[in-house]
Amino acid sequence: MRRHCRAGVAAALTGCAFRRGASFAAGSPPRCVVDYFRQHGHVVTRGLLPEEEFGTAAREMWQLVPGGDGDGPLRPPQRRGQPVGGASRPFTKIANPHSRIRAALRLAFSPAMLGTAAALLGAASVRLHQDSLFLKRRGEPATAWHADLWTAPLATGRFVTAWLPLHRVEIDGAPLFFKAGSHLKPQVTIQCTPGPEADALLEPGAVGAHHAPLREGDVTWHHGWTIHGSPPLSGGARSRLAYTAAYYAEEAGFEAWLGKSHRLL
Ligand SMILES: O=C(O)CCC(=O)C(=O)O
């Protein structure tokens, strides 16, 4: 299933960037993008980043990759207890590039990213939970089905992750695959996710919805409870590098509590 709204979201997004959150009054993705996301738990925003912004971000982020283009030999896994030299890791993850690279910082807090995240979550403002780079090389296995909120230490259902490949990604280039609608049943395990029973244990790529081919500047978004994963590279595809940023809705939380407790003093 690859239905999506081909909407010029970038053009609609203007406004101010906040270091830790965004008020988003100046523009938002088209309604069909938001509706699609709410219904399916994933969506694509085509050309969200202008070419120049994308080019700068991609160039700078590739510099963090060990071996440059990422097509070098696999390094031994870093976790103890795993076979040395094996390809058991599904990817190499570089955590929080925004703390090391200006382009990542700009991207994570750009009006386009913050504004889209806020609109999809129906929030007045959002905060960045984390950003990461995911490098998948030839020989590395599938990224297993999972939902981001399984591991995020946050008590919220308003959480969204942007996944932005830093080059074109065709269907053989390990795009993300999503179990559509799984965000609506967060209590359900992978084995029980909706769909024919025989599909339940198949790997990402064998089943699931995707948005490939993804061009430079296209971004896919998935809800924190949406089950997703990625197949291994296939065909002639080269290493795949994707930037991700996860956001959550800013609720009346600590600040409200602080204000209240101050009033009590
Ligand atoms: O790029 C990948 O293989 C994994 C990324 C992922 O799971 C995510 O962005 O939530």
The ligand as an ORCA input file, in Angstrom:
! r2SCAN-3c Opt
* xyz 0 1
  O      16.637      2.726     10.028
  C      16.417      1.677     10.634
  O      16.754      0.573     10.203
  C      15.696      1.709     11.959
  C      15.073      3.026     12.254
  C      13.958      2.971     13.243
  O      13.547      1.947     13.718
  C      13.298      4.223     13.643
  O      13.639      5.291     13.109
  O      12.412      4.193     14.522
*
